[in-house]
Amino acid sequence: MIKDQVLKALNEVLKKLTVDNIVVDLQPPAEKIEIVKPGFINFWISKVQLTSQLHEYAKEKFDFSKYHFGPNKKVMVEFAHPNTLKLFHIGHLRNISTGETVVRILEAVGNKVIRSNYQGDVGLHTAKCLYAVRNKKLEMKKLKTTSDKTKFIGKMYTEGTRAYEVDPKAKEEILKINKMIYDRDLEIMPLWEETRKWSLDYFDEVYKRVYSHFDRLYFESEFYERGTEVCMQALKSGILEKSQGAIVFNGKKYGLDTRVFINSLGFPTYEGKELGLAEKEFSDFGELDKNIHCVTPEQSSFFKITFKVEELLNEKKYKNKQYHLAYNWVNLKEGKMSSRVGNIIEGPWLIDETKKKIVEKFKCDDETAEVLAVASVKYSFLKQSVTDAIAFDLEESIAVDGNSAPYLIYTYVRCQSILRRHSGRVPSLSAQSLARMGENELNLMRKFSKFPEVVNKAAIDLSPNDIANYIYDLASSYNVFYQKNPILKADEEIKKIRLLITLATANIIKKGLDLLGIKTVERM
């Protein structure tokens, strides 16, 4: 009696489970229930429910539970952040991989997502590069391709940085150039604009290569005037204060650090410009429920302080709406390879090196090798928690017998090959098929049922690795299933089940990889 009552109550709860603003739609009933001492309840989803979901996945229909940060369902994700006149390095590659998949996951659970990218195009790094570039105009005219211009810029930045560190006269000149840029001095602006465009063209090529794009590019040069104005308003209202010729935020009473917003020369710092940026980001696209900044952890203090100042300026607009998604560092495993450009590991170079290895290993065409190379690099980042530091291992990233993109894509290709050999429409399951369904098939179908839950958790926790780990586990389970259970040679009813399972596996892997910003290929 009590078991029947619990089963009935449990099914009612499962039909519409609401937690805060998370709504999960499940359609039981459970097939059976078991109460185990000292108070555990085990229940089994029915074959009918599992089969219904199997048919949906076989049709590439994915119904993910909704998750929103607020009633407006509008989120901005700010990611990538390469600075002009610098190379797009391996850290940027992890950043853009993380930001891209966060965008896709949040869209999958029902949000309108705005892609933004805040880039430093003014400051000392710019002045250092232009100091070295100024006397190389003849050399500049010989540069034709984006690649040539990018290598030149990297070389000039290294040269200017070295001069700044060892030559007092060069340092003085670089500081002068820095001021000229802020003052929009006509003597330096044409060179600044030309080289800035070189960088942006280079970044655009990288974005396309890794399947990303942006709704709005923001630049530091847009915000030093408005940032200064907002800082002066904050000073007038007592949020900021003067200290040793600078304007600072004294964070002691909030348990935070003290940071400079306008320096003693009168220039807004990165913090000061951030106030102008926040104002723009929260007005360009209407009301935001959340603004997620994908930035390394060393900026934690910076964000705690700027978020606090913004909240003090306008609590209604900013409070609890800014979030720092801190992703950790990535390096190469020692001795594996070295970058071609100084001590900077350039992101596109890493993809190129991976691509060379893939061509050598798989003997595939250039288009397939490109997809596999981008997939290998991105997946190596995304299978880890964003908080984990990564030592990138090229051989591990392209292995077909481990937790790698090629392994997942190979499993997808295997499924597609089986389906092509069947050469017919995959049928729906009949009552006879359901009766023949064994535990091996049911175990895989139970894994299928967890996919929406995993995607929902990844959205709530901003954890792409949950999806990566799920599809790796699914691929591994399917490959074991494939080895032990004949598919095309099974009798007709069993073949129907196993073909549907094969199709659903392929579609889930493809969808999971798509959420991670990774493409698949049809043959390997």
C-alpha positions in Angstrom: 0.0 0.0 0.0 2.7 2.5 1.0 4.7 1.6 -2.1 1.8 2.5 -4.3 1.3 5.8 -2.5 4.9 6.7 -2.8 5.0 5.7 -6.5 1.9 7.9 -7.2 3.3 10.9 -5.3 6.7 10.5 -6.9 5.2 10.4 -10.4 3.2 13.6 -9.7 6.4 15.4 -8.5 8.4 14.2 -11.5 5.7 15.5 -14.0 6.6 19.1 -13.1 9.6 19.6 -10.9 10.3 23.3 -10.2 13.4 24.6 -8.4 13.5 28.4 -8.1 13.5 29.5 -11.8 14.5 26.0 -13.2 11.7 24.1 -14.7 12.3 20.4 -15.6 9.6 18.6 -17.6 9.7 14.9 -17.2 7.0 12.5 -18.2 7.0 9.4 -16.1 5.6 7.0 -14.9 8.3 5.1 -13.2 8.1 1.4 -14.0 8.8 0.2 -10.5 9.8 1.5 -7.1 11.8 -0.1 -4.4 12.2 1.2 -0.8 15.5 0.2 0.8 16.5 0.6 4.4 17.4 2.9 6.1 15.3 5.2 3.8 16.4 5.1 0.2 14.0 5.0 -2.7 15.0 3.4 -6.0 12.9 3.9 -9.1 13.1 2.8 -12.7 11.9 4.9 -15.6 9.6 2.8 -17.8 10.6 1.3 -21.2 7.8 3.3 -22.8 9.4 6.6 -21.5 12.9 5.6 -22.5 11.7 4.5 -25.9 9.8 7.8 -26.4 13.0 9.7 -25.7 15.0 7.4 -28.0 12.7 8.2 -30.9 13.1 11.9 -30.2 16.9 11.7 -30.2 16.8 9.6 -33.4 15.0 12.6 -35.0 17.5 15.1 -33.5 14.9 16.6 -31.3 16.4 17.8 -28.0 14.2 19.4 -25.4 16.4 20.9 -22.8 15.0 22.3 -19.5 14.9 26.1 -19.2 17.3 27.9 -17.1 17.5 31.7 -16.8 19.4 34.1 -14.6 16.4 36.4 -14.4 13.0 37.3 -15.9 14.4 39.1 -18.9 16.2 35.9 -20.1 19.0 38.0 -21.6 22.6 37.4 -20.9 25.8 38.9 -22.2 29.0 36.7 -22.4 32.2 38.8 -22.8 35.1 36.7 -24.0 38.2 36.3 -26.2 39.8 39.7 -25.3 42.9 39.8 -27.5 44.7 43.1 -27.4 45.6 44.8 -30.7 49.3 44.8 -31.6 49.7 41.5 -29.7 49.5 37.9 -30.8 46.4 35.7 -30.2 48.1 33.3 -27.8 47.2 30.0 -26.4 45.4 31.6 -23.4 43.1 33.5 -25.8 42.4 30.1 -27.5 41.2 28.7 -24.2 39.2 31.8 -23.5 37.4 31.8 -26.8 36.7 28.1 -26.6 35.2 28.5 -23.1 33.2 31.6 -24.0 31.8 30.1 -27.2 30.5 27.0 -25.5 29.0 29.0 -22.6 27.1 31.0 -25.2 25.8 27.9 -26.9 24.8 26.2 -23.7 22.9 29.2 -22.4 21.1 29.5 -25.7 20.2 25.8 -25.6 18.4 26.4 -22.3 16.3 29.3 -23.5 18.3 32.5 -23.2 18.9 35.3 -25.6 22.7 35.7 -25.5 24.8 38.6 -26.6 28.4 37.9 -27.6 30.8 40.7 -26.7 34.5 41.1 -26.9 36.4 43.8 -25.0 39.9 44.5 -26.5 42.8 46.7 -25.4 43.7 49.0 -28.2 45.4 51.7 -26.2 47.9 51.7 -23.4 51.6 51.0 -23.0 51.6 47.8 -25.0 50.4 49.8 -28.0 53.0 52.6 -27.4 55.8 50.0 -27.2 54.9 48.4 -30.5 54.4 51.8 -32.3 57.8 53.0 -31.0 59.5 50.1 -32.8 57.2 50.3 -35.9 57.7 54.1 -36.5 61.0 53.8 -38.2 60.1 50.7 -40.3 57.7 52.3 -42.8 59.6 51.0 -45.8 59.5 47.5 -44.4 55.7 47.8 -43.7 55.0 48.5 -47.4 56.4 45.1 -48.3 54.0 43.3 -46.1 51.1 41.9 -48.1 49.4 39.1 -46.2 47.7 39.1 -42.8 50.2 36.4 -41.7 53.2 38.6 -42.7 51.7 41.6 -40.9 51.0 39.6 -37.8 54.6 38.2 -37.6 55.9 41.8 -38.1 53.7 43.2 -35.3 54.8 40.4 -32.9 58.4 41.1 -33.7 57.9 44.9 -33.2 56.1 44.4 -29.9 59.0 42.3 -28.6 61.5 44.9 -29.8 59.6 47.8 -28.2 59.2 46.0 -24.9 62.9 45.2 -24.7 63.7 48.9 -25.4 61.3 50.1 -22.7 63.0 47.8 -20.2 66.7 48.6 -20.9 66.8 52.1 -22.5 65.7 55.1 -20.4 65.5 57.4 -23.5 63.3 54.8 -25.3 61.1 54.5 -22.2 60.6 58.3 -22.2 59.7 58.2 -25.9 57.3 55.4 -25.4 55.5 57.2 -22.6 55.3 60.2 -24.9 53.7 58.1 -27.7 51.3 56.7 -25.1 50.1 60.2 -24.3 49.9 61.1 -28.0 47.5 58.1 -28.5 45.3 59.2 -25.7 45.3 62.8 -27.0 44.5 61.5 -30.5 47.6 63.3 -31.8 47.5 63.4 -35.7 51.2 62.6 -35.8 50.6 59.1 -34.4 47.0 58.3 -35.2 47.3 57.2 -38.9 50.0 54.6 -37.8 47.8 53.5 -34.8 44.8 53.1 -37.1 46.7 51.1 -39.7 48.4 48.7 -37.4 45.2 48.3 -35.3 43.3 47.2 -38.5 46.0 44.7 -39.1 45.4 43.1 -35.7 41.6 43.1 -36.2 41.9 41.4 -39.6 44.1 38.8 -38.0 41.7 38.3 -35.1 38.8 37.9 -37.5 40.6 35.1 -39.3 41.1 33.3 -35.9 37.5 33.8 -34.9 36.3 32.2 -38.1 38.7 29.3 -37.8 37.3 28.4 -34.3 33.7 29.1 -35.3 33.1 32.2 -33.2 31.7 35.6 -33.9 30.6 38.6 -31.9 27.6 40.9 -31.8 29.7 43.8 -30.5 33.4 44.5 -30.3 34.2 47.0 -27.5 37.6 48.8 -27.3 39.4 50.6 -24.5 39.8 53.6 -26.8 36.0 54.1 -26.6 36.0 54.4 -22.9 38.8 56.5 -21.5 36.8 59.8 -21.8 33.5 58.4 -20.5 35.3 56.3 -17.9 37.0 59.5 -16.6 33.6 61.2 -16.4 32.0 58.4 -14.5 35.0 58.3 -12.1 34.6 62.1 -11.5 30.9 61.4 -10.7 31.9 58.7 -8.3 34.5 61.0 -6.7 31.8 63.7 -6.2 29.4 61.2 -4.6 32.1 59.9 -2.3 32.5 56.4 -3.8 36.0 57.2 -5.0 38.5 59.4 -3.2 41.7 61.3 -3.9 45.0 59.8 -2.8 48.5 61.0 -3.6 47.4 62.8 -6.8 45.3 59.9 -8.0 41.7 58.9 -7.7 41.2 55.6 -5.9 38.6 53.2 -4.4 39.3 52.5 -0.8 37.9 49.0 -0.5 38.9 48.5 3.2 35.4 49.0 4.6 34.1 46.4 2.1 36.9 43.9 2.8 38.4 44.6 -0.6 41.7 46.0 -2.0 42.4 49.6 -2.8 42.8 50.3 -6.5 43.5 53.3 -8.6 40.8 54.4 -11.1 42.6 57.6 -12.4 46.3 57.8 -12.1 48.4 60.8 -11.1 48.9 61.8 -14.7 45.1 62.1 -15.1 44.7 59.0 -17.2 41.9 56.5 -16.4 43.3 53.1 -15.5 41.8 49.8 -16.7 39.5 50.1 -13.7 38.4 53.5 -14.7 37.7 52.6 -18.2 35.7 49.5 -17.0 33.1 51.9 -15.5 32.5 53.4 -18.9 32.4 49.9 -20.5 29.8 48.6 -18.0 27.5 51.6 -18.6 27.6 50.8 -22.4 27.3 47.0 -22.1 24.2 47.5 -19.9 22.5 49.9 -22.3 23.4 48.7 -25.9 21.1 45.7 -25.9 18.5 46.6 -23.3 18.2 45.2 -19.8 20.6 42.4 -19.0 19.9 39.7 -16.4 23.6 38.8 -16.3 26.9 39.9 -17.8 29.5 37.0 -17.7 33.1 38.0 -18.0 35.4 35.2 -19.1 38.8 36.3 -17.8 41.8 34.7 -16.0 41.7 34.4 -12.2 44.4 37.0 -11.6 41.7 39.6 -12.4 39.6 38.4 -9.5 40.4 41.5 -7.3 39.9 43.8 -10.2 36.4 42.5 -10.8 35.4 42.4 -7.2 36.3 46.1 -6.9 34.8 47.3 -10.2 31.6 45.3 -9.6 31.3 46.9 -6.2 31.9 50.4 -7.5 29.3 49.8 -10.3 26.8 48.6 -7.7 27.4 51.7 -5.5 26.9 53.9 -8.6 23.6 52.1 -9.6 22.4 49.3 -7.4 19.3 48.5 -9.5 21.2 48.2 -12.8 24.3 46.3 -11.6 23.8 44.4 -8.3 24.2 40.7 -8.7 24.2 41.1 -12.5 28.0 40.9 -13.1 29.9 37.6 -12.9 33.6 36.8 -13.3 34.0 33.3 -15.0 37.6 32.7 -14.1 39.3 30.2 -16.4 42.8 29.0 -15.5 46.1 29.0 -17.4 47.2 26.7 -20.2 50.7 25.8 -21.3 52.4 23.2 -23.3 53.8 20.0 -21.7 57.5 20.6 -21.3 59.6 19.4 -24.2 56.7 18.8 -26.6 57.1 21.8 -28.8 58.0 25.5 -28.8 56.4 28.5 -30.4 57.8 30.2 -33.4 57.3 33.8 -32.1 59.6 34.7 -29.1 58.3 33.2 -26.0 54.6 33.5 -27.0 52.7 30.4 -27.8 50.4 31.6 -30.6 47.0 30.0 -30.8 46.8 29.5 -34.6 50.3 28.0 -34.5 49.2 25.4 -32.0 46.3 24.4 -34.3 48.6 24.3 -37.3 51.0 21.9 -35.4 48.1 19.7 -34.3 46.9 19.6 -37.9 50.3 18.5 -39.2 50.2 15.6 -36.7 46.7 14.6 -37.7 47.5 14.5 -41.4 50.5 12.4 -40.6 48.5 10.0 -38.3 45.2 9.7 -40.2 46.3 10.4 -43.8 43.1 12.5 -44.2 42.4 15.4 -46.6 43.1 19.0 -45.6 39.4 19.8 -44.8 39.0 16.9 -42.5 42.4 17.5 -40.8 41.4 21.1 -40.1 38.1 20.1 -38.4 39.9 17.5 -36.4 42.7 19.9 -35.4 40.4 22.6 -34.1 38.3 19.9 -32.4 41.4 18.4 -30.7 42.6 21.6 -29.3 39.3 22.9 -28.2 38.2 19.6 -26.6 41.5 19.4 -24.7 40.5 22.7 -23.0 36.8 22.0 -22.5 37.1 18.5 -21.0 38.8 20.1 -18.0 37.0 22.3 -15.4 37.5 26.0 -16.2 39.3 26.3 -12.9 42.0 23.7 -13.8 45.4 24.7 -15.1 46.1 22.8 -18.3 49.3 21.3 -19.7 48.4 20.8 -23.4 49.7 17.4 -24.7 49.5 17.2 -28.5 49.7 13.4 -28.7 47.0 13.0 -26.1 44.8 15.5 -27.8 44.7 13.5 -31.1 44.6 10.0 -29.6 41.7 7.8 -30.8 41.8 5.6 -27.7 41.3 8.1 -25.0 39.3 11.1 -23.9 39.9 13.2 -27.0 37.9 14.8 -29.8 39.1 12.3 -32.4 37.9 9.5 -30.2 34.4 11.1 -30.0 34.3 12.0 -33.7 35.5 8.4 -34.6 32.6 7.0 -32.6 30.2 9.3 -34.4 31.8 8.2 -37.7 31.4 4.6 -36.7 27.7 5.1 -36.0 27.2 6.8 -39.4 29.0 4.0 -41.2 26.7 1.4 -39.6 23.7 3.5 -40.6 24.9 3.9 -44.2 25.4 0.1 -44.4 21.9 -0.4 -43.3 20.9 1.7 -46.3 17.3 2.1 -45.3 15.1 4.2 -43.1 15.5 3.4 -39.4 12.1 2.2 -38.2 10.1 3.0 -35.1 9.9 0.3 -32.4 6.9 -1.9 -32.1 5.5 -3.7 -29.0 7.4 -6.8 -30.1 10.7 -4.8 -30.2 10.0 -3.5 -26.7 9.5 -7.0 -25.4 12.9 -8.1 -26.9 14.8 -5.2 -25.4 17.7 -6.4 -23.2 19.6 -4.9 -20.3 22.5 -3.8 -22.6 20.1 -1.7 -24.7 18.3 -0.3 -21.6 21.6 0.7 -20.0 22.5 2.9 -23.0 19.0 4.3 -23.2 19.2 5.3 -19.5 22.4 7.2 -20.4 20.5 9.0 -23.1 17.9 10.1 -20.6 20.6 12.0 -18.6 21.6 14.3 -21.5 19.1 17.1 -20.8 20.0 17.0 -17.1 23.7 17.3 -17.9 23.1 20.3 -20.3 21.0 22.0 -17.6 23.7 21.5 -15.0 26.3 22.8 -17.4 24.2 26.0 -17.8 23.7 26.5 -14.1 27.3 25.9 -13.2 28.8 27.4 -16.4 30.7 24.1 -16.7 31.3 22.9 -20.3 33.3 19.9 -18.9 30.1 18.3 -17.7 29.0 17.9 -21.3 32.4 16.8 -22.5 32.6 14.1 -19.7 29.0 12.9 -20.5 29.6 12.4 -24.3 32.9 10.7 -23.6 31.2 8.3 -21.2 28.4 7.7 -23.8 30.9 7.1 -26.6 32.8 4.7 -24.4 29.7 2.8 -23.5 28.5 2.6 -27.1 31.8 1.3 -28.3 31.6 -1.5 -25.6 28.0 -2.2 -26.7 29.1 -2.3 -30.4 31.9 -4.9 -29.6 29.5 -7.2 -27.7 26.3 -6.9 -29.7 25.9 -7.5 -33.4 23.8 -4.8 -35.0 23.3 -5.4 -38.8 23.5 -9.2 -38.3 20.9 -9.3 -35.5 17.4 -10.6 -36.0 14.9 -8.0 -37.3 13.4 -6.8 -34.1 16.7 -6.6 -32.2 18.3 -4.8 -35.3 15.5 -2.2 -35.1 16.4 -1.4 -31.5 20.2 -1.3 -32.1 19.9 0.8 -35.2 17.8 3.3 -33.3 20.3 3.3 -30.4 23.1 3.8 -33.0 21.3 6.8 -34.6 20.5 8.3 -31.2 24.1 7.9 -30.0 25.4 9.7 -33.2 22.9 12.5 -32.8 23.7 13.0 -29.1 27.5 13.1 -29.7 27.0 15.5 -32.5 24.8 17.8 -30.5 27.1 17.6 -27.5 30.1 18.5 -29.6 28.1 21.3 -31.2 27.3 22.7 -27.8 31.1 22.7 -27.2 31.7 24.6 -30.4 33.1 21.6 -32.2 32.3 20.2 -35.6 32.1 16.6 -36.7 33.1 14.9 -40.0 31.3 12.0 -41.7 34.4 9.9 -42.5 37.8 9.4 -40.9 
